[in-house]
Amino acid sequence: MSRLIRAIVELKSRNPRFGCPRIARIISRTFGVDIDKNVVHRALAKYYRPAPGGQGPSWLWFIGHSIDSLWSVDLFRCE
């Protein structure tokens, strides 16, 4: 893995709320390399795996455990 990809993954690991455009700007300023947000996105899609154990239950867990109390869900409305 190249140093640039390692820097992208490390930046995302330390700051999980940073998006691809912001990471691209930081990498461009730090390394002086013109990098596009799409390149950052592809690098993160291939090499970045977030740490397990986020805050709170997932949507799948929430829906699965409340299925007995759900009667109907209106997700959209058509006229």
Order of alpha helices (4+ residues) and beta strands (2+ residues): alpha-alpha-alpha-alpha
